């Protein structure tokens, strides 16, 4: 039996005590999975008080009224989002048709319960959400590629593919309608931008192919003993022209050879992604230091750069699919947001660990540790 | 109505889409203010007050447009806001912002598809600007 913590934030005392009463003896069972949940409720009459409880007690689910005396529900939501808390937020609202908007707003992040609700309605909502919490826990555990995740991935992917197409179409229309005037030069910009977007789509397709390789990994993997140092050297040689173009020094450190049992293509993907990122997000005249070393427990790949760095709050998102950190410093850097996600999945397959430390404006340091005695999954 | 004096805030994280939209809006005769993120837009409205805003929905977060809309309306309740999105066409989900209840929550005045025709966009902007 697990207990889920539910926080009710509503200024109406009747709603709060009602929820607590209804959920007190409520249980959700998943007999096939040998799992059952009961609930512990917390109450807050304002958003401010709610945030305090959120910080102190880390609820799994928050039932949130939008209309509150102090800060509004939306602001509590934003607080949760900003801190990237693993909380499912359910809006309690008198506006029943809000559902559609909320559904669009998120892909599984929150839900809503119309007010007033009957005990049965509350219970069935909570049952659904519990299912989601449960699935989320299972997914984390099993690295499951269930339908939910697949759906989310595909909808983001279609967005990523559609955006460049929309832009290209827009520029082509502009050219066709001659809406920038008669001079041909004024259309060069449009052509350059179109070429750039096409390049981006091509990279995205290459990354997707890598991702497919990773996800179908088990069957196609060819694990044998190889020298990781050789792979690092090849990756660096491949990147050399790019780094020269950007005036960045590439250095390789460590004692050759470093033997490992792995699939060489997968190791190449790890090095290529980490090193190309280290060049891409670097500053002109900077450097990239790649180290391959081992001790009795693990092999370590370190890739250190002198680039723009990553903000603390962004650090834990960068390994997710399609995440790109948007800022003034990155706006002219293209990427798909898949590179690090691919690396992370690969490292997980080898039961390894990837970590990053970073100082904004000074640089980032990525460390991949692959255990020596554990086989890959 | 003198269009030259009307400024429209455009917010979109896709710099190409933003550029194309800017060209389009300027060809209608309006001035533009540009932002590439929710954050940038928030900073902009601290300093200036546009006459209308067109916001992308998915930016830093998938609901940045909603949050930004909420914040702009809090500061300038009368400012008309259009949320432009590609979402509906992708998921088949449509939202009905003309519904009184939805408007209370999201507070956007219009939801428009990103692929909307120029004349239609122009017409929507004119309609919203006439109201104020």
Interface residues (C-beta under 8 A of the other chain):
Chain A: X66 X74 X78 X81 X93 X95 X96 X97 X98 X100 X101 X103 X104 X105 X106 X107 X155 X158 X159 X162 X163 X164 X166 X167 X170 X171 X174 X179 X180 X193 X197 X326 X331
Chain B: X13 X14 X15 X16 X17 X19 X20 X23 X27 X36 X37 X57 X58 X59 X60 X61 X62 X63 X66 X67 X70 X86 X87 X88 X90 X91 X93 X94 X95 X96 X99 X101 X102 X104 X105 X106 X114 X115
